[in-house]
C-alpha cells in the first residue's frame, strides 16, 4: 500500500514558501504522494442564509493544478493527486490541457481524481449546471481520455462538441490515471465502470464493504477486472501514533492500494507542526 498525505491547505494560508517546504519535506520523509482538495470559490454565509457547508468564503484553497505546476519543480518523486477536482463545474477541454501540462512538467507524476462536488454556489458562479453533473461527468471522462491519448479528436456527445482538435504537447502518461471520489451507490458504480481507482468516503467496516461490492459488481458488468481498480483510504490524525498505525493497518487489510494521512482539523497551527506530526508517523510506520 502506497502512503501519502493530504495537503493541509485550509490551515497553511497563502504562503508559497509553506507549499514548497511542505512538499519537499513530505517527499524527504518517504511519503509517496501529496493529495489536494479542490474548491474554486467559497460561499459567504452572510449572503447564503443557513449555510451549513464545511468550508466558506474565508477557507483557503490553492488551485490544485496550478499548485502542482509549482510543486513539480520543487519535488522529484512525489506523486501529485487531486482528491478531487470538481470536474463538472469546469470546462473539460481546458481541464484536459491543464492536467496534461502538470503531468508533463512533473515527469508523469499526476494522478487525476475527480468528483461531482456539493457546492451549488460554485456551479452557479462558473455557469455550469448542478443538476446534471453526474451524467455529464461520464461524458467528460471519455473526452478527457480521448484528448490525453489521441493527436486529433472528434467527439460529438450530448454535452460536448470537439471537431478535429487536440492537445500539444501531450501528457507523459497516456492516459493520465483517472480516479473517482464516490459517496453514494451511483458514484460507486461509476467508479467500477470507468475509473482506474476510487476514493471511498467511509472507513473500513460494513459500509465500505457494501460500497466496494457495488464497485466490483459494476466493474464485472463492464467487462473489467475489479482487482485492477485501486482504492485509496484516508486516516485522520487524532493525536496518537499507535492509533494512526492501527488505522493504516485496517485500511491495508480492507484491500486499499493507497492511503493518505490527513492532519487538518487536528489543532496544528503551522507548517512545522504539521510536518512534525508527519515525521513521527513516518518513523512509526517505517517509512524512514
Secondary structure, DSSP 4 states (H G I P E B T S, - for coil): -EEEEE--HHHHTT-HHHHHHHHHHHHHTT--EEEE---S----TTTSTT---S--TTS----HHHHHHHHHHH-SS-EEEEEEEEGGGS-HHHHHHHHHHHHHHTTS-EEEEEE--S-HHHHHHTT--STTHHHHHHHHHHHHHHHHH-SSEEEE-SS-EEEEE--SSPPSSSSPEEEEEESSHHHHHHHHHH-SEEEESS-TTHHHHHHHHHHHHHHHHTT--GGGSEEEEEEE--S-HHHHHHHHHHHHHTT-SEEEEE-TTSS--SHHHHHHHHHHHHHHTT--
